[in-house]
């Protein structure tokens, strides 16, 4: 998210922020180019540009990422079962769907997914003999 310094014909320099290559420039601040030649003024202007650009960077990131968007796309978002409420509660606390555990197209805990068996254990341990 670069910041550009543009010199205008009127003797004014302005700083603009461009969040993406296809986005419009956002005006940050401007300065008289005669005053800009002073080192102290240049330092203060640079500090101002950096501070205002950081504000727009934070605002751009906050607008671009909607944390609730992926939660609304879950199959459980339209379900009324108690399991769906639990899944949605966990989803709102997670950063991404990968933290919830996905089986096929359903999230772990969804009423539409079932555990049919678990394979595990240690094959080198003895097992009881089945009685008839």
C-alpha positions, 0 to 999 in steps of 0.5 A: 500500500504505497504512498506517492509524492506528487509535485504540482505545477503550482509549487505544492507537493502532495502525498497520496495513498493508494490501497491497491493498484486499481484503487483511486488515490487518497489525499493524505496532506500537502506542503509548499515546496519552498518550505519543504526544502528545510530539513526540519519541515521535511522531517515533520512532513514525513512524520505526518504523511506516515501517520496519516497513511497508517490510519488509512492502511488500518481503515483499508484492512478493517474494511477489506476483512469481514470476519463474519462473512465466512461464518454466514456461509456455513451450512449451520448458519441457516439451521435451527438445531442446537448443534448449529448454535454450538457450531456457530458459537465456535465459528465466531471465536475462530479465525478461520474455518480450518480451526473448526475441523471440516468433514466433507462439506460439514463442520465438526459438530454439525447435526448433518455429519456423523462419526461412524468409527474411529481407527486408532490405538497401538497395534503392539499392545495385547487385546482381550480375546472375544468370548462366544 
